[in-house]
């Protein structure tokens, strides 16, 4: 029996990636929203930090992006554009952290962890899931238009 179907399939573990990415983003963003000053102190590794940084907005924006990614896992084919909104949001969060927080915090292993593992690393699997969802959606639209 052939293991490769003649049509594109959206595997269930891709939904798991969306669920995990959404929950992970919500969790870290909630930490910024609720315990921002403590988080900045930890990220600064003992350096003096400006507590006036816009942590509340950063956390709230991250929660919204996490919710978009999380909700896209329910109907990843129909809501494929929520995935691209999540990708764009992760890119915006990475740029925001780099330009808004990194100059004050300084580059260290904690800020590298935050930037690489919490923002940049998630972009690649999200792009892969988006491309597969778009491929399946295009196939379904193409099949729906063919007369019987």
Secondary structure by P-SEA (a helix, b strand, c coil): cccccccccccaaaaaaaaaaaaaaaaaaaaaaccaaaaaaaaacccccccccaaaaaaaaaaaaaaaaaaaaaccccaaaaaaaaaaaaaaaaaaaaccccccccccaaaaaaaacccccaaaaaaaaaaaaaaaaaaaaaaaaccc
